[in-house]
Amino acid sequence: MDLDSKLQNLLNEQINHEMSSSYVYLAMSSWFEETPYSGFAQWMYTQSLEETDHAMKFYHFLVDRNAQVSLMSIAQPDASYSSALDVFKASFEQEQKVTAQIHHLYSVAEETRDHETKNFLNWFLDEQVEEEKNVRDMIDRLELIGDNPVGLLQLDQEAARRKPVTAGGAATTA
């Protein structure tokens, strides 16, 4: 079954959204690189890698469906933050935006009765639950810690241990 043209366009846009998210997280990582928080920088870098992996998953899905891949420009991300908490709150907003995009894709797949795309998107629906939870947990902990430097450094060390997970679900070595 050929991919509906509207759905094909939205899937191509999602490649752009995922690559844009990767770029946002890379900018967040860069911001942390200029602070004492190298663990948070690693956490955001890992997130950037995962978003790129997500984009490639969409890319390969389009190729597998014999649909045209159309790559678009990526806007420069904002890289001005005031604190670790500020960065993670921006990260949460980013994840909520991606969740809404995936929900919209799923709705269009339902409208067009494209069961293969719905099945493909199920992985992303589950992934977004996990993504939002991970960021929310960091926000909760940062709010609890406040400006306590010992607590911030301890959480930073913990953040450094995060490993990227590929679209197949396996942790990679980065």
Steps between C-alpha positions, in 0.01 A plus 500: 500500500634841401554756770240778503661824375387701806643237732821484295543877535438482875750216541758707312421794728551268796852423381559874516337525844720220634816650352398840636454340842845348469637845425315651798648238731845554353463872578395410854804275530718784375353734762584250773855461361560859610398416858647263759226249410663263253257223600201707395687581177539124442131443581395755237755369247356151549152643444624661178629163376167336577308767306726448199433127528126572503534710183680214330224262602250724316741526206528122468126455539440732204764318295347162592159627390647611165412860585701808415724638773510879503750661736439853624703776663557497873462825690764623741399400853485732798800450726445756774406361838532621858534172692500124476133505599425747220664266247306197618172695497573595137577134434162400643323751275692354204386148589138611537522658155635176350228300675234722342664453159495120537136510612413702190683255275315211661164675448574553131609137467166400653309733265676351197462145636877449474546218750869457422573860597288470814697191598827683429390798712411284800870479590519881501190533717661274760832680464342839565350379827851400609659820366259725687538296820882518488499877462224548758702292749804725444287812547352363823846420633643836394211680670561295815874579495452870430832685509676241716839457327566157652162372383548650154841338460367166621211509252745614231715192566194279476394665172841418351425127527207517258561296185327556165232251400461419132162471330540125539509546877864406565740726686790612285849593594555870453 
